[in-house]
C-alpha cells in the first residue's frame, strides 16, 4: 500500500517520482520475477494527513499497475502506473517490509441494471458538460489539442473525468468510493456544473 496525497482512478495513467528508500524497495520487490510481489501491482490510497497506518477499514483505494519504469543513476525512479480495480482497506498487516502491507477487499459496483436508461442519460449529460468545460479550458489556454475522449462504458465516465479535471481531493475520493454508477455520474455532473 502506497498512501499518497492524491486519488488514482481506474483506467487513469499517473506518473510518479519514487525517491523514498521504502518505496524504492517496494518497486524492486514488484519487479522481481517470480518474487512474492512480482506482478507489478500495488495499492494507492489517499493519505489522510495523519499517521499512515491510521487509515480506517473501508477506505477505498485503487490498484496501480506498473506501465513504465525509468531508473535514475542515483537510485530514484520515474514510473508510470495505470489504475485498475478498486479495493477497500481491511486492515494493515504486521510485516518486515519497510513499506505497508494490507489486507484488502475488491470493491465492485452494485447492480443497477434497473437504472440502465437513467445511467445512459446521466452519462450523456456528463459527456456533454465535459466537452464544454474541456473546450473552454483549451480555448483559455490557447491549446489546439482535441478534447480527450471519454470511455464508452458509462460507469467509467466519472473516473475518466475525475482523472482529467481538477476536483478537490474529497470529491475525487467520493467518486472513487461510490459503488453506484448513477450516483457517480450525478456527482460529476454537479461538479462540472460549477
C-alpha positions, 0 to 999 in steps of 0.5 A, spaced: 500 500 500 502 506 497 498 512 501 499 518 497 496 525 497 492 524 491 486 519 488 488 514 482 482 512 478 481 506 474 483 506 467 487 513 469 495 513 467 499 517 473 506 518 473 510 518 479 517 520 482 519 514 487 525 517 491 523 514 498 528 508 500 521 504 502 518 505 496 524 504 492 524 497 495 517 496 494 518 497 486 524 492 486 520 487 490 514 488 484 519 487 479 522 481 481 520 475 477 517 470 480 518 474 487 512 474 492 510 481 489 512 480 482 506 482 478 507 489 478 501 491 482 500 495 488 495 499 492 494 507 492 490 510 497 489 517 499 493 519 505 489 522 510 494 527 513 495 523 519 499 517 521 499 512 515 497 506 518 491 510 521 487 509 515 480 506 517 477 499 514 473 501 508 477 506 505 477 505 498 483 505 494 485 503 487 490 498 484 496 501 480 499 497 475 506 498 473 506 501 465 513 504 465 519 504 469 525 509 468 531 508 473 535 514 475 543 513 476 542 515 483 537 510 485 530 514 484 525 512 479 520 515 474 514 510 473 508 510 470 502 506 473 495 505 470 489 504 475 485 498 475 480 495 480 478 498 486 479 495 493 477 497 500 482 497 506 481 491 511 486 492 515 494 493 515 498 487 516 504 486 521 510 485 516 518 486 515 517 490 509 519 497 510 513 499 506 505 497 508 502 491 507 494 490 507 489 486 507 484 488 502 477 487 499 475 488 491 470 493 491 465 492 485 459 496 483 452 494 485 447 492 480 443 497 477 441 494 471 434 497 473 437 504 472 440 502 465 436 508 461 437 513 467 445 511 467 445 512 459 442 519 460 446 521 466 452 519 462 450 523 456 449 529 460 456 528 463 459 527 456 456 533 454 458 538 460 465 535 459 466 537 452 464 544 454 468 545 460 474 541 456 473 546 450 473 552 454 479 550 458 483 549 451 480 555 448 483 559 455 489 556 454 490 557 447 491 549 446 489 546 439 489 539 442 482 535 441 478 534 447 480 527 450 475 522 449 471 519 454 470 511 455 464 508 452 462 504 458 458 509 462 460 507 469 467 509 467 465 516 465 466 519 472 473 516 473 475 518 466 473 525 468 475 525 475 482 523 472 482 529 467 479 535 471 481 538 477 476 536 483 478 537 490 481 531 493 474 529 497 470 529 491 475 525 487 475 520 493 467 520 493 467 518 486 472 513 487 468 510 493 461 510 490 459 503 488 453 506 484 454 508 477 448 513 477 450 516 483 457 517 480 455 520 474 450 525 478 456 527 482 460 529 476 455 532 473 454 537 479 461 538 479 462 540 472 456 544 473 460 549 477 
